[in-house]
Amino acid sequence: MLGKNLNTDYQQEGVNYSNGVLVTFKKDRITLVNPDGSYKQMSGSEGFLLEQSLDIPFLIHSIKELQKFTRSSGS
């Protein structure tokens, strides 16, 4: 994931942004947030959809991590 040394840092969480979709993962749960605010969560190992509430604090943390790589150098 962004900003992680894959050779030495083993994290059970991460964030990425691809094709307009925010992708976060924490342990085995993957959350996909679309530009319109809709979302789905799935099991990373099994691939089935999960019916769980969003982990809002984790999403906020993930967005802040992602913003580290999107800020312009002039700000």
URQUIQUI-V134352 format. One line per field, one symbol per residue. ss: DSSP state (@ for helix, = for strand, . for the rest). phi: phi as a letter, one per 20 degrees, with the letter a starting at -180 (. if undefined). psi: psi as a letter, one per 20 degrees, with the letter a starting at -180 (. if undefined). A space follows every 10 residues. Layout:
BEGIN
ss: ???
phi: ???
psi: ???
END
This chain:
BEGIN
ss: .......... ..======.. ======..== ===.....== ===.....== .....@@@@@ @@@@@@@... .....
phi: .gmdfffced debabbcbln dedccblddd dddegenfbb cbffednefd dcffeggfff gffffffgdd fffee
psi: rpjpoihhoo qkqrqrppkj ppoqqodjpp pporhjiqrq qqphhhjqqq mqqqnghhgg gghhghhhii qqii.
END
